[in-house]
Every structure is written in C-alpha cells, then in structure tokens.
Amino acid sequence: MRIEIAQRLRPFTHCPGTVCLLPGSSWLVQVFPTLLRFSNIAGSLPVIVEEVSLNVQGPVKDFTVLLDLEKGSVRVWGKTATGFMRYRLFSSDEGKAVVIKSEKQPSQKLCWPPNIKEINEGTFLLPLSDNAEGKIYEPPVSARLSLGNHKKQDWTLVSRRQDLREIFPAWLRLGSLVPDHRSRQKVGTAALLEECRQTFGQPELIAASFEKLFLAGFYSLLAPRLLDDDHQGLCRDDVTPDTDCSPLVLCKQGAQLISDLFVHTDEDSISVLPALPPQFHCGRFLDFQCGQWGKLNLEWSKKQTRRMMIISESDGEVHLLFQKKLKSFRLRRNNKDKGTVIRCGSPIQLARGQSYLLDRFQK
C-alpha cells in the first residue's frame, strides 16, 4: 500500500514587482522585468542590500515569476522584444550568495553587472556577504500536504479566493525551506500565531484565525512581513527596527502550527487529526517525522482517518490516539498480511526498520 501526492507546489504570478522569499535564505527578492532587488529580513524590517539591473528590451510579454517549492528556487521568464528569456535564482552558501542560472537568452543577451561573476557557462554568482563559493542550496525532504484542491496555482487568484486548502500546502512546504529563527518576543503580525494556537480546542474557529494571519502576515508571492502594510486592522503596528523578531517566524512557526492540526507527537503517543477544521473533509499528509518513532503517512476522507502508514526508526511501544468516534482498526506489516484488529487507544509495539499499515477504521 502506498499513499502519494501527485501535485507539485510551484505557485506563480504574472505581476511585475513580485516579492518572494528565496528558499534556503533570509533574502526577499523583488522581481521586475529589468531589475532584481534583494532585501534581508533576518531583522524585523527588510533592509535593501543589492539591486541588479538587466539590459532587457521591453515590452516583456507573459512575464512570470514562479516560486519553485520543489527545487528550492525562483524561476523568471518572459518574451522580450528580442526573444525569450528564462533564468533561475538559487540561494548559495547558507544565504551568503545567490546563484543565477541562465536557461534561455534573447538575441540581445542579458549582460550582468561586474559584481556578478560567471562560475560556469551560463551560471553566475552574486555575493551578498563574504566567503561565497557558489554551493547551491538543496531543499530537504519534509512533510507534504494535500487538501483535495488542485486548482491552478496563480497566486494572485489564490490570494483573492483565500481558500486555505490551496494555501496550507504551500505554506507548510515554505516553512521547511527557511532558516531557523528564534525570538524572545512576538510583535506585529507574529502575535497572531498565538491566536491561532488558542483556537485548537475549537475546530470551527481555526480556519478564520489562520485566514487572519495569512492576510496580515503575507503579501505578494508568499513573502512574510511583520508590519501589515495594507493596514487592514488585523494586528498592532508595534514593529521597530531593533526588535529581535523576524518575519521568518511566520513561515517556520506557522508551518509547525499547520502540522499540529493533522498530527501531534508527545513522548509516548501520536495524536492523529487532533484539531481537524471542518473545512478539510479530506486530505493526505506525507513524510511527517514523528520524533523518535519514524515517518508517518496519513490519508483521511469524510473527516475521519482512512489509511495510515508508519515507517519505524526505533524499537518501542507507542499509543496511537485517534478521533473519539473511531473504535478499532486493522494493523498489517505488508500488503499480503491479513492483519489483526486492534482497539483504538491500545498501544502497539514498533520494531526498527519495519513498516506498519493501518486501515479499516471502524466507528
């Protein structure tokens, strides 16, 4: 038995001046047809560090900025007056530099400024700090989420619809692609993280709290912010440059909160769908790391668990906590195993390297 997600997360937009996070770094990049502007958000407010001008002859038709959450890059393309152009931006050397890969050149070739060095044919390095070597960031294997929505990922339309079934999978993935950032205080839009956490005991309020956080804390193409520049009255404007909080906490801790809606682990137990919002009646949650126990793959429909798979990474006993209305399930070690029926709440014994299949959940 396999549980898979076919959808690939590549949100895009056609708006010049789109701002998005460069995966693997604390850099925001604002993309125009003829300009790249890089800002650092390691602090509370963005600081513009570098601007790169491109000798592109307009108009640029079908201009597109795509945030590739699968390969951890930003992809830009469009049809200029002298031909088609396409290039990718990668974070390099833990955010110390940006690698630019030219994939398609117009007849009037793109000329990069002198501070951008060619390290291979068609590959260029833009240092944003010292000791840059050009090692491209590699996205980690992390949890993936699908909530049964497969609409086109045009982020202008996604932001207008405000459907968390479209937003959550990209938000969760983005959280695994940003550096860790710990702060002693939560200011501005980050204060809404705690409001989301407080609604976990009331599933009917969860979606509204996350919609509020998304509206205030993100703009353009999933770019995080502590200061709500749209002045929507959703949070306090108490952000100052000397605050140790960074917008990165919205990606990282927001993704952790999303994950806790579907699976939550304690020292000796795993809670499955502990705070499922009623809007998410079906979905799949894959490659979730359950602490010491290993990885978990989960599928649910009609708001209850349908199938689950545990790939154990240690020996021991674990309690699986399901929704109260579920009374029993079948446990198998492989597809040919007839399995045994186990009552929900009873502990199961795990062995390192063994896969366990759970299905036939009964009320």
C-alpha positions in Angstrom: 0.0 0.0 0.0 1.3 3.4 -0.9 -0.1 6.9 -0.1 1.1 9.5 -2.6 0.6 13.2 -3.5 0.9 13.9 -7.2 0.6 17.7 -7.0 3.8 19.7 -7.2 4.0 23.1 -5.4 5.0 25.8 -7.8 3.0 29.0 -7.2 3.4 31.8 -9.7 2.3 35.2 -10.7 2.5 37.5 -13.7 2.8 40.8 -11.8 6.0 42.9 -12.3 7.5 43.8 -8.9 6.5 40.4 -7.3 8.2 39.8 -4.0 9.0 36.3 -2.8 11.4 34.5 -0.4 14.5 32.9 -1.8 14.4 29.4 -0.4 17.2 28.5 1.9 17.9 32.1 2.9 16.6 35.1 4.7 16.5 37.1 1.5 13.5 38.6 -0.2 13.8 39.2 -3.9 11.6 41.6 -5.8 11.5 40.8 -9.5 10.9 43.3 -12.3 11.5 42.6 -16.0 14.6 44.7 -15.9 15.6 44.8 -12.2 16.2 42.4 -9.2 16.1 43.9 -5.7 17.4 41.9 -2.8 16.4 42.6 0.8 17.4 40.9 4.1 14.7 40.0 6.6 16.9 38.5 9.3 15.8 41.5 11.3 12.3 42.8 11.9 12.1 45.1 8.9 13.5 44.5 5.4 16.9 46.0 4.5 17.7 46.5 0.8 21.2 45.2 0.2 21.6 44.8 -3.6 20.0 45.8 -6.8 20.8 44.2 -10.2 19.8 45.9 -13.4 19.2 43.8 -16.6 19.5 45.0 -20.2 16.1 43.7 -21.2 14.3 45.4 -24.1 10.6 45.7 -23.5 7.8 45.2 -23.6 8.1 41.8 -21.8 5.0 39.7 -22.6 3.8 36.8 -20.5 6.2 37.9 -17.7 6.1 35.2 -15.0 7.7 34.7 -11.6 7.4 31.2 -10.2 8.4 30.1 -6.7 9.6 26.6 -7.1 9.0 24.9 -3.7 10.1 21.6 -5.1 13.6 22.6 -6.2 14.0 25.5 -3.9 14.5 28.2 -6.4 12.8 31.3 -8.0 12.2 31.0 -11.8 11.6 34.0 -14.0 10.7 34.1 -17.7 9.1 36.2 -20.4 9.1 37.1 -24.1 11.2 40.3 -24.6 11.3 42.4 -27.8 14.4 40.5 -28.8 13.4 37.0 -27.9 12.5 34.7 -25.0 14.4 34.8 -21.7 14.4 32.4 -18.7 16.6 32.2 -15.6 16.6 30.7 -12.1 17.7 32.1 -8.8 19.1 29.8 -6.1 20.4 30.5 -2.6 24.0 29.7 -2.1 26.4 29.1 0.8 23.7 29.3 3.5 22.3 32.6 2.2 25.7 34.3 1.6 25.2 34.5 -2.1 22.8 34.0 -5.0 23.4 31.7 -7.9 21.8 32.8 -11.2 21.4 30.2 -13.9 20.6 31.5 -17.4 18.4 28.9 -19.1 17.3 30.9 -22.2 18.8 34.0 -23.7 17.2 36.5 -26.1 19.1 37.6 -29.2 20.2 40.6 -27.2 21.9 38.6 -24.4 21.5 39.5 -20.8 24.6 41.4 -19.5 25.2 41.0 -15.8 26.9 43.8 -13.8 30.6 43.5 -12.9 30.0 42.3 -9.3 28.3 39.2 -10.7 30.9 36.6 -11.7 30.5 33.7 -14.1 31.5 30.5 -12.4 30.4 28.1 -15.2 28.9 28.6 -18.6 25.5 30.3 -18.1 25.9 30.2 -14.3 26.7 33.4 -12.3 27.4 34.2 -8.7 26.1 37.3 -6.8 27.9 37.6 -3.4 25.7 39.1 -0.7 28.2 38.7 2.0 31.8 37.3 2.5 33.1 33.8 1.8 30.7 32.9 -1.0 31.7 29.9 -3.1 28.6 29.0 -5.1 27.3 25.9 -3.4 23.6 25.7 -4.4 21.0 25.1 -1.6 19.4 21.7 -1.6 15.8 21.5 -0.3 15.3 19.0 2.5 12.9 16.1 2.4 10.0 17.3 4.5 6.3 16.8 5.2 3.9 17.3 2.3 0.2 18.1 2.5 -2.7 17.9 0.1 -6.2 19.0 1.0 -8.1 17.9 -2.2 -7.7 21.1 -4.1 -5.9 21.1 -7.5 -6.7 24.5 -9.0 -4.0 26.4 -10.9 -1.5 28.0 -8.5 -1.8 31.5 -9.9 -1.1 33.2 -6.6 -3.0 36.4 -7.5 -6.2 34.3 -7.7 -5.2 32.2 -4.7 -4.8 35.3 -2.5 -8.2 36.5 -3.8 -10.0 33.3 -3.0 -8.5 32.9 0.5 -9.0 29.2 0.4 -6.8 27.5 3.0 -7.0 24.2 1.1 -4.8 25.9 -1.5 -2.7 28.0 0.8 -1.7 25.5 3.5 0.3 23.0 1.3 2.5 25.8 0.0 2.8 27.5 3.5 3.8 24.1 5.1 6.4 23.5 2.4 7.8 27.0 2.6 8.3 26.6 6.3 10.8 23.8 5.7 12.8 25.9 3.3 13.7 28.9 5.6 16.4 29.1 8.2 15.5 28.7 11.9 14.9 31.9 13.8 14.2 32.1 17.5 13.0 35.3 19.1 12.0 36.2 22.7 9.0 38.3 21.6 6.3 38.2 19.0 5.4 41.6 17.6 3.2 42.8 14.7 1.7 40.0 12.6 3.7 37.4 14.5 1.5 38.0 17.6 -1.3 36.3 15.6 0.5 33.0 15.8 -0.6 32.6 19.4 -4.2 33.5 18.5 -4.1 30.6 16.0 -2.8 28.2 18.6 -5.5 29.2 21.1 -8.3 28.1 18.7 -7.1 24.4 18.5 -9.7 23.4 21.1 -12.4 24.9 18.9 -12.0 23.5 15.3 -14.8 25.7 13.9 -12.7 28.8 14.7 -9.3 27.5 13.3 -9.8 28.5 9.7 -10.8 32.1 10.5 -7.7 32.6 12.7 -5.3 31.3 10.1 -7.0 33.4 7.3 -6.4 36.5 9.5 -2.8 35.5 10.0 -2.3 34.9 6.3 -3.9 38.2 5.3 -1.8 40.2 7.7 1.5 38.3 7.6 2.0 37.6 3.9 1.9 39.6 0.7 2.8 39.3 -3.0 4.1 35.7 -3.6 4.1 34.3 -0.1 6.5 36.9 1.2 6.3 37.2 5.0 6.1 40.5 6.9 5.8 41.7 10.5 4.2 45.0 9.5 0.8 44.9 7.8 1.5 47.5 5.1 -2.1 47.1 3.9 -3.4 48.5 7.2 -6.3 46.0 7.5 -6.7 46.5 11.2 -5.8 42.9 11.9 -2.9 43.4 14.3 -0.9 46.1 16.2 1.7 48.1 14.3 4.3 47.8 17.1 7.3 46.8 14.9 10.6 48.6 15.4 14.0 48.0 13.7 15.6 46.9 17.0 13.1 44.1 17.6 14.7 40.7 17.6 11.7 39.1 15.8 12.0 38.3 12.1 9.2 37.7 9.5 10.8 34.2 9.1 8.9 33.0 12.2 5.6 33.3 10.3 6.9 30.7 7.8 8.6 28.4 10.3 6.2 28.5 13.3 3.1 28.9 11.0 4.1 25.7 9.3 4.5 24.0 12.7 1.0 25.0 13.7 -0.4 23.7 10.4 1.4 20.4 11.0 -0.1 20.2 14.5 -3.6 20.3 13.1 -3.1 16.9 11.5 -0.5 15.0 13.6 0.9 15.8 17.0 3.5 13.8 18.9 4.3 13.5 22.6 6.8 11.4 24.4 5.0 8.1 24.1 2.0 8.9 21.9 1.0 10.1 18.4 -2.3 12.0 18.0 -3.9 11.8 14.6 -6.2 14.6 13.3 -6.3 16.2 16.8 -7.7 19.5 15.6 -9.1 19.0 12.1 -11.0 22.0 10.9 -14.4 21.0 9.4 -13.4 22.6 6.0 -10.8 20.0 5.5 -13.0 17.0 4.9 -10.4 15.0 3.0 -6.6 15.1 2.5 -3.2 13.5 2.7 -0.2 14.2 4.9 3.0 12.5 4.0 6.6 12.2 5.3 5.8 13.6 8.7 8.7 12.9 11.2 7.1 11.6 14.4 10.0 12.3 16.7 11.9 9.1 17.5 9.2 6.9 16.1 9.9 7.5 12.4 7.8 8.7 9.5 4.1 8.7 9.1 1.9 8.9 6.0 -1.8 9.7 6.6 -4.9 9.8 4.4 -8.4 10.8 5.6 -11.8 11.3 4.0 -15.2 12.3 5.2 -13.4 14.0 8.2 -12.0 10.7 9.6 -8.9 8.6 9.2 -9.0 6.2 6.3 -5.4 4.8 6.0 -2.1 5.4 7.7 1.4 4.1 7.4 4.3 4.2 9.9 7.9 3.5 8.9 9.5 2.9 12.2 13.0 4.1 13.0 13.3 2.8 16.6 12.1 -0.1 18.9 9.4 0.7 21.4 5.8 1.0 22.4 3.6 3.8 21.2 0.0 4.9 21.8 -1.9 6.0 18.7 -4.7 8.4 19.6 -7.5 8.8 17.0 -10.7 10.7 16.9 -13.1 9.7 19.7 -15.7 8.2 17.3 -13.2 5.6 16.0 -13.2 2.3 17.9 -10.9 -0.1 16.0 -8.6 -0.5 13.1 -6.7 -3.3 11.2 -2.9 -3.4 11.6 -0.7 -5.1 8.9 3.0 -5.4 8.3 2.7 -5.7 4.5 0.0 -6.0 1.7 -0.2 -9.8 2.0 -0.6 -9.9 5.7 -4.2 -10.5 6.8 -3.5 -8.3 9.8 -5.1 -8.1 13.3 -7.9 -5.9 14.6 -6.8 -3.5 17.4 -8.9 -1.2 19.5 -8.1 2.5 19.2 -6.1 3.7 22.2 -4.3 0.4 22.7 -0.5 0.6 22.5 1.3 -1.1 19.6 4.8 -2.4 19.5 7.2 -0.9 16.9 10.4 -2.5 15.5 13.1 -0.6 13.9 13.0 -0.7 10.1 9.5 -2.2 9.9 6.6 -0.7 8.1 3.1 -0.8 9.6 -0.2 -0.4 7.6 -3.3 0.8 9.4 -6.7 0.7 7.6 -10.3 -0.4 8.1 -11.1 2.1 10.7 -14.4 1.4 12.4 -16.7 3.5 14.4 
